[in-house]
């Protein structure tokens, strides 16, 4: 099975943060999986930390919107 046929996906929550983006870069450099990055993109998010991997076929960025009420 080639990488493009791989069915192995890794879901990373908070992947636009400091630790999450470092983890995604490491995974894409060292593992043969596809990454789904689920992030709320709030004040702490740094999407520019993934500039080198954004748009890569191995990663998808999905914006999460919280439906929980803020107290």
VEXMARNU-117955 format. One record per residue: residue number from 1; x, y, z of N, C-alpha, C in turn. Coordinates in steps of 0.05 Angstrom, whole numbers. Example, Ala and Ser with C-alpha at 12.3 -4.5 7.8 and 13.67 -1.06 7.14 Angstrom:
% VEXMARNU-117955
<r><resi>1</resi><n_east>264</n_east><n_north>-114</n_north><n_up>156</n_up><ca_east>246</ca_east><ca_north>-90</ca_north><ca_up>156</ca_up><c_east>264</c_east><c_north>-66</c_north><c_up>156</c_up></r>
<r><resi>2</resi><n_east>257</n_east><n_north>-45</n_north><n_up>142</n_up><ca_east>273</ca_east><ca_north>-21</ca_north><ca_up>143</ca_up><c_east>258</c_east><c_north>1</c_north><c_up>157</c_up></r>
***
This chain:
% VEXMARNU-117955
<r><resi>1</resi><n_east>17</n_east><n_north>-24</n_north><n_up>0</n_up><ca_east>0</ca_east><ca_north>0</ca_north><ca_up>0</ca_up><c_east>18</c_east><c_north>25</c_north><c_up>0</c_up></r>
<r><resi>2</resi><n_east>13</n_east><n_north>43</n_north><n_up>-17</n_up><ca_east>28</ca_east><ca_north>68</ca_north><ca_up>-19</ca_up><c_east>16</c_east><c_north>88</c_north><c_up>1</c_up></r>
<r><resi>3</resi><n_east>32</n_east><n_north>110</n_north><n_up>5</n_up><ca_east>22</ca_east><ca_north>131</ca_north><ca_up>23</ca_up><c_east>-4</c_east><c_north>143</c_north><c_up>14</c_up></r>
<r><resi>4</resi><n_east>-6</n_east><n_north>147</n_north><n_up>-12</n_up><ca_east>-31</ca_east><ca_north>160</ca_north><ca_up>-22</ca_up><c_east>-55</c_east><c_north>142</c_north><c_up>-19</c_up></r>
<r><resi>5</resi><n_east>-51</n_east><n_north>116</n_north><n_up>-15</n_up><ca_east>-73</ca_east><ca_north>98</ca_north><ca_up>-10</ca_up><c_east>-77</c_east><c_north>92</c_north><c_up>20</c_up></r>
<r><resi>6</resi><n_east>-60</n_east><n_north>104</n_north><n_up>36</n_up><ca_east>-61</ca_east><ca_north>99</ca_north><ca_up>65</ca_up><c_east>-88</c_east><c_north>107</c_north><c_up>76</c_up></r>
<r><resi>7</resi><n_east>-98</n_east><n_north>90</n_north><n_up>94</n_up><ca_east>-124</ca_east><ca_north>96</ca_north><ca_up>107</ca_up><c_east>-119</c_east><c_north>105</c_north><c_up>136</c_up></r>
<r><resi>8</resi><n_east>-94</n_east><n_north>109</n_north><n_up>143</n_up><ca_east>-87</ca_east><ca_north>116</ca_north><ca_up>170</ca_up><c_east>-87</c_east><c_north>147</c_north><c_up>173</c_up></r>
<r><resi>9</resi><n_east>-105</n_east><n_north>156</n_north><n_up>190</n_up><ca_east>-107</ca_east><ca_north>185</ca_north><ca_up>195</ca_up><c_east>-102</c_east><c_north>190</c_north><c_up>225</c_up></r>
<r><resi>10</resi><n_east>-90</n_east><n_north>212</n_north><n_up>231</n_up><ca_east>-85</ca_east><ca_north>220</ca_north><ca_up>258</ca_up><c_east>-100</c_east><c_north>246</c_north><c_up>263</c_up></r>
<r><resi>11</resi><n_east>-118</n_east><n_north>247</n_north><n_up>283</n_up><ca_east>-133</ca_east><ca_north>271</ca_north><ca_up>290</ca_up><c_east>-118</c_east><c_north>285</c_north><c_up>312</c_up></r>
<r><resi>12</resi><n_east>-110</n_east><n_north>310</n_north><n_up>306</n_up><ca_east>-96</ca_east><ca_north>326</ca_north><ca_up>326</ca_up><c_east>-113</c_east><c_north>350</c_north><c_up>333</c_up></r>
<r><resi>13</resi><n_east>-120</n_east><n_north>353</n_north><n_up>358</n_up><ca_east>-135</ca_east><ca_north>376</ca_north><ca_up>367</ca_up><c_east>-116</c_east><c_north>397</c_north><c_up>377</c_up></r>
<r><resi>14</resi><n_east>-121</n_east><n_north>422</n_north><n_up>370</n_up><ca_east>-103</ca_east><ca_north>444</ca_north><ca_up>378</ca_up><c_east>-77</c_east><c_north>444</c_north><c_up>363</c_up></r>
<r><resi>15</resi><n_east>-78</n_east><n_north>436</n_north><n_up>338</n_up><ca_east>-53</ca_east><ca_north>434</ca_north><ca_up>322</ca_up><c_east>-42</c_east><c_north>460</c_north><c_up>313</c_up></r>
<r><resi>16</resi><n_east>-55</n_east><n_north>482</n_north><n_up>318</n_up><ca_east>-44</ca_east><ca_north>509</ca_north><ca_up>311</ca_up><c_east>-31</c_east><c_north>522</c_north><c_up>335</c_up></r>
<r><resi>17</resi><n_east>-30</n_east><n_north>508</n_north><n_up>357</n_up><ca_east>-16</ca_east><ca_north>519</ca_north><ca_up>381</ca_up><c_east>13</c_east><c_north>512</c_north><c_up>379</c_up></r>
<r><resi>18</resi><n_east>28</n_east><n_north>520</n_north><n_up>399</n_up><ca_east>57</ca_east><ca_north>516</ca_north><ca_up>400</ca_up><c_east>64</c_east><c_north>486</c_north><c_up>400</c_up></r>
<r><resi>19</resi><n_east>53</n_east><n_north>471</n_north><n_up>418</n_up><ca_east>60</ca_east><ca_north>443</ca_north><ca_up>420</ca_up><c_east>47</c_east><c_north>427</c_north><c_up>397</c_up></r>
<r><resi>20</resi><n_east>22</n_east><n_north>433</n_north><n_up>391</n_up><ca_east>8</ca_east><ca_north>419</ca_north><ca_up>370</ca_up><c_east>21</c_east><c_north>421</c_north><c_up>343</c_up></r>
<r><resi>21</resi><n_east>30</n_east><n_north>445</n_north><n_up>336</n_up><ca_east>43</ca_east><ca_north>450</ca_north><ca_up>310</ca_up><c_east>70</c_east><c_north>435</c_north><c_up>309</c_up></r>
<r><resi>22</resi><n_east>84</n_east><n_north>435</n_north><n_up>331</n_up><ca_east>110</ca_east><ca_north>420</ca_north><ca_up>331</ca_up><c_east>105</c_east><c_north>390</c_north><c_up>328</c_up></r>
<r><resi>23</resi><n_east>84</n_east><n_north>381</n_north><n_up>341</n_up><ca_east>77</ca_east><ca_north>352</ca_north><ca_up>339</ca_up><c_east>69</c_east><c_north>345</c_north><c_up>310</c_up></r>
<r><resi>24</resi><n_east>53</n_east><n_north>362</n_north><n_up>297</n_up><ca_east>45</ca_east><ca_north>357</ca_north><ca_up>269</ca_up><c_east>69</c_east><c_north>357</c_north><c_up>251</c_up></r>
<r><resi>25</resi><n_east>87</n_east><n_north>376</n_north><n_up>254</n_up><ca_east>111</ca_east><ca_north>377</ca_north><ca_up>237</ca_up><c_east>128</c_east><c_north>351</c_north><c_up>241</c_up></r>
<r><resi>26</resi><n_east>130</n_east><n_north>342</n_north><n_up>266</n_up><ca_east>145</ca_east><ca_north>318</ca_north><ca_up>272</ca_up><c_east>132</c_east><c_north>294</c_north><c_up>259</c_up></r>
<r><resi>27</resi><n_east>106</n_east><n_north>291</n_north><n_up>263</n_up><ca_east>91</ca_east><ca_north>268</ca_north><ca_up>252</ca_up><c_east>94</c_east><c_north>267</c_north><c_up>221</c_up></r>
<r><resi>28</resi><n_east>90</n_east><n_north>290</n_north><n_up>208</n_up><ca_east>92</ca_east><ca_north>290</ca_north><ca_up>179</ca_up><c_east>120</c_east><c_north>284</c_north><c_up>169</c_up></r>
<r><resi>29</resi><n_east>140</n_east><n_north>291</n_north><n_up>185</n_up><ca_east>168</ca_east><ca_north>286</ca_north><ca_up>177</ca_up><c_east>177</c_east><c_north>257</c_north><c_up>182</c_up></r>
<r><resi>30</resi><n_east>164</n_east><n_north>244</n_north><n_up>201</n_up><ca_east>173</ca_east><ca_north>218</ca_north><ca_up>210</ca_up><c_east>154</c_east><c_north>195</c_north><c_up>207</c_up></r>
<r><resi>31</resi><n_east>129</n_east><n_north>200</n_north><n_up>201</n_up><ca_east>109</ca_east><ca_north>178</ca_north><ca_up>200</ca_up><c_east>95</c_east><c_north>179</c_north><c_up>173</c_up></r>
<r><resi>32</resi><n_east>84</n_east><n_north>157</n_north><n_up>165</n_up><ca_east>69</ca_east><ca_north>156</ca_north><ca_up>140</ca_up><c_east>39</c_east><c_north>155</c_north><c_up>146</c_up></r>
<r><resi>33</resi><n_east>29</n_east><n_north>177</n_north><n_up>156</n_up><ca_east>1</ca_east><ca_north>180</ca_north><ca_up>162</ca_up><c_east>-9</c_east><c_north>207</c_north><c_up>151</c_up></r>
<r><resi>34</resi><n_east>-34</n_east><n_north>210</n_north><n_up>149</n_up><ca_east>-46</ca_east><ca_north>236</ca_north><ca_up>143</ca_up><c_east>-56</c_east><c_north>249</c_north><c_up>169</c_up></r>
<r><resi>35</resi><n_east>-55</n_east><n_north>275</n_north><n_up>170</n_up><ca_east>-62</ca_east><ca_north>289</ca_north><ca_up>194</ca_up><c_east>-86</c_east><c_north>307</c_north><c_up>189</c_up></r>
<r><resi>36</resi><n_east>-106</n_east><n_north>305</n_north><n_up>207</n_up><ca_east>-128</ca_east><ca_north>323</ca_north><ca_up>208</ca_up><c_east>-124</c_east><c_north>340</c_north><c_up>232</c_up></r>
<r><resi>37</resi><n_east>-121</n_east><n_north>366</n_north><n_up>228</n_up><ca_east>-116</ca_east><ca_north>386</ca_north><ca_up>249</ca_up><c_east>-142</c_east><c_north>400</c_north><c_up>256</c_up></r>
<r><resi>38</resi><n_east>-153</n_east><n_north>395</n_north><n_up>279</n_up><ca_east>-178</ca_east><ca_north>407</ca_north><ca_up>288</ca_up><c_east>-171</c_east><c_north>428</c_north><c_up>308</c_up></r>
<r><resi>39</resi><n_east>-176</n_east><n_north>453</n_north><n_up>302</n_up><ca_east>-169</ca_east><ca_north>475</ca_north><ca_up>319</ca_up><c_east>-191</c_east><c_north>496</c_north><c_up>319</c_up></r>
<r><resi>40</resi><n_east>-196</n_east><n_north>509</n_north><n_up>342</n_up><ca_east>-216</ca_east><ca_north>530</ca_north><ca_up>344</ca_up><c_east>-205</c_east><c_north>556</c_north><c_up>333</c_up></r>
<r><resi>41</resi><n_east>-179</n_east><n_north>559</n_north><n_up>329</n_up><ca_east>-167</ca_east><ca_north>583</ca_north><ca_up>319</ca_up><c_east>-174</c_east><c_north>607</c_north><c_up>335</c_up></r>
<r><resi>42</resi><n_east>-171</n_east><n_north>605</n_north><n_up>362</n_up><ca_east>-176</ca_east><ca_north>627</ca_north><ca_up>380</ca_up><c_east>-151</c_east><c_north>644</c_north><c_up>382</c_up></r>
<r><resi>43</resi><n_east>-150</n_east><n_north>661</n_north><n_up>403</n_up><ca_east>-128</ca_east><ca_north>679</ca_north><ca_up>407</ca_up><c_east>-101</c_east><c_north>666</c_north><c_up>409</c_up></r>
<r><resi>44</resi><n_east>-100</n_east><n_north>641</n_north><n_up>419</n_up><ca_east>-75</ca_east><ca_north>627</ca_north><ca_up>423</ca_up><c_east>-65</c_east><c_north>612</c_north><c_up>398</c_up></r>
<r><resi>45</resi><n_east>-81</n_east><n_north>610</n_north><n_up>378</n_up><ca_east>-73</ca_east><ca_north>595</ca_north><ca_up>354</ca_up><c_east>-53</c_east><c_north>611</c_north><c_up>338</c_up></r>
<r><resi>46</resi><n_east>-34</n_east><n_north>596</n_north><n_up>326</n_up><ca_east>-14</ca_east><ca_north>607</ca_north><ca_up>309</ca_up><c_east>-13</c_east><c_north>591</c_north><c_up>283</c_up></r>
<r><resi>47</resi><n_east>-32</n_east><n_north>595</n_north><n_up>265</n_up><ca_east>-32</ca_east><ca_north>580</ca_north><ca_up>240</ca_up><c_east>-7</c_east><c_north>583</c_north><c_up>223</c_up></r>
<r><resi>48</resi><n_east>7</n_east><n_north>605</n_north><n_up>227</n_up><ca_east>32</ca_east><ca_north>610</ca_north><ca_up>212</ca_up><c_east>54</c_east><c_north>590</c_north><c_up>220</c_up></r>
<r><resi>49</resi><n_east>50</n_east><n_north>577</n_north><n_up>243</n_up><ca_east>70</ca_east><ca_north>557</ca_north><ca_up>251</ca_up><c_east>70</c_east><c_north>533</c_north><c_up>233</c_up></r>
<r><resi>50</resi><n_east>49</n_east><n_north>530</n_north><n_up>217</n_up><ca_east>46</ca_east><ca_north>507</ca_north><ca_up>199</ca_up><c_east>49</c_east><c_north>515</c_north><c_up>170</c_up></r>
<r><resi>51</resi><n_east>61</n_east><n_north>538</n_north><n_up>165</n_up><ca_east>64</ca_east><ca_north>548</ca_north><ca_up>137</ca_up><c_east>78</c_east><c_north>527</c_north><c_up>120</c_up></r>
<r><resi>52</resi><n_east>98</n_east><n_north>514</n_north><n_up>130</n_up><ca_east>113</ca_east><ca_north>494</ca_north><ca_up>114</ca_up><c_east>97</c_east><c_north>470</c_north><c_up>106</c_up></r>
<r><resi>53</resi><n_east>76</n_east><n_north>463</n_north><n_up>122</n_up><ca_east>61</ca_east><ca_north>439</ca_north><ca_up>117</ca_up><c_east>32</c_east><c_north>445</c_north><c_up>108</c_up></r>
<r><resi>54</resi><n_east>23</n_east><n_north>469</n_north><n_up>111</n_up><ca_east>-4</ca_east><ca_north>476</ca_north><ca_up>102</ca_up><c_east>-6</c_east><c_north>473</c_north><c_up>72</c_up></r>
<r><resi>55</resi><n_east>-27</n_east><n_north>461</n_north><n_up>63</n_up><ca_east>-31</ca_east><ca_north>457</ca_north><ca_up>34</ca_up><c_east>-19</c_east><c_north>430</c_north><c_up>25</c_up></r>
<r><resi>56</resi><n_east>-4</n_east><n_north>417</n_north><n_up>43</n_up><ca_east>7</ca_east><ca_north>391</ca_north><ca_up>36</ca_up><c_east>-16</c_east><c_north>371</c_north><c_up>35</c_up></r>
<r><resi>57</resi><n_east>-14</n_east><n_north>351</n_north><n_up>17</n_up><ca_east>-35</ca_east><ca_north>331</ca_north><ca_up>14</ca_up><c_east>-38</c_east><c_north>315</c_north><c_up>39</c_up></r>
<r><resi>58</resi><n_east>-19</n_east><n_north>314</n_north><n_up>57</n_up><ca_east>-19</ca_east><ca_north>298</ca_north><ca_up>81</ca_up><c_east>-33</c_east><c_north>311</c_north><c_up>104</c_up></r>
<r><resi>59</resi><n_east>-40</n_east><n_north>337</n_north><n_up>102</n_up><ca_east>-52</ca_east><ca_north>350</ca_north><ca_up>125</ca_up><c_east>-77</c_east><c_north>367</c_north><c_up>117</c_up></r>
<r><resi>60</resi><n_east>-98</n_east><n_north>365</n_north><n_up>133</n_up><ca_east>-122</ca_east><ca_north>382</ca_north><ca_up>129</ca_up><c_east>-126</c_east><c_north>397</c_north><c_up>155</c_up></r>
<r><resi>61</resi><n_east>-133</n_east><n_north>423</n_north><n_up>152</n_up><ca_east>-139</ca_east><ca_north>440</ca_north><ca_up>175</ca_up><c_east>-169</c_east><c_north>445</c_north><c_up>175</c_up></r>
<r><resi>62</resi><n_east>-181</n_east><n_north>438</n_north><n_up>198</n_up><ca_east>-210</ca_east><ca_north>442</ca_north><ca_up>201</ca_up><c_east>-214</c_east><c_north>460</c_north><c_up>225</c_up></r>
<r><resi>63</resi><n_east>-231</n_east><n_north>481</n_north><n_up>221</n_up><ca_east>-236</ca_east><ca_north>499</ca_north><ca_up>243</ca_up><c_east>-260</c_east><c_north>489</c_north><c_up>259</c_up></r>
<r><resi>64</resi><n_east>-255</n_east><n_north>487</n_north><n_up>285</n_up><ca_east>-276</ca_east><ca_north>477</ca_north><ca_up>304</ca_up><c_east>-290</c_east><c_north>501</c_north><c_up>316</c_up></r>
<r><resi>65</resi><n_east>-316</n_east><n_north>500</n_north><n_up>317</n_up><ca_east>-331</ca_east><ca_north>522</ca_north><ca_up>329</ca_up><c_east>-346</c_east><c_north>510</c_north><c_up>353</c_up></r>
<r><resi>66</resi><n_east>-340</n_east><n_north>520</n_north><n_up>376</n_up><ca_east>-353</ca_east><ca_north>510</ca_north><ca_up>400</ca_up><c_east>-381</c_east><c_north>520</c_north><c_up>403</c_up></r>
<r><resi>67</resi><n_east>-399</n_east><n_north>502</n_north><n_up>408</n_up><ca_east>-427</ca_east><ca_north>509</ca_north><ca_up>411</ca_up><c_east>-435</c_east><c_north>510</c_north><c_up>441</c_up></r>
<r><resi>68</resi><n_east>-415</n_east><n_north>508</n_north><n_up>458</n_up><ca_east>-421</ca_east><ca_north>509</ca_north><ca_up>487</ca_up><c_east>-423</c_east><c_north>538</c_north><c_up>496</c_up></r>
<r><resi>69</resi><n_east>-443</n_east><n_north>544</n_north><n_up>512</n_up><ca_east>-446</ca_east><ca_north>571</ca_north><ca_up>521</ca_up><c_east>-424</c_east><c_north>580</c_north><c_up>540</c_up></r>
<r><resi>70</resi><n_east>-416</n_east><n_north>605</n_north><n_up>538</n_up><ca_east>-395</ca_east><ca_north>615</ca_north><ca_up>556</ca_up><c_east>-409</c_east><c_north>626</c_north><c_up>580</c_up></r>
<r><resi>71</resi><n_east>-399</n_east><n_north>619</n_north><n_up>604</n_up><ca_east>-412</ca_east><ca_north>628</ca_north><ca_up>629</ca_up><c_east>-398</c_east><c_north>652</c_north><c_up>639</c_up></r>
***
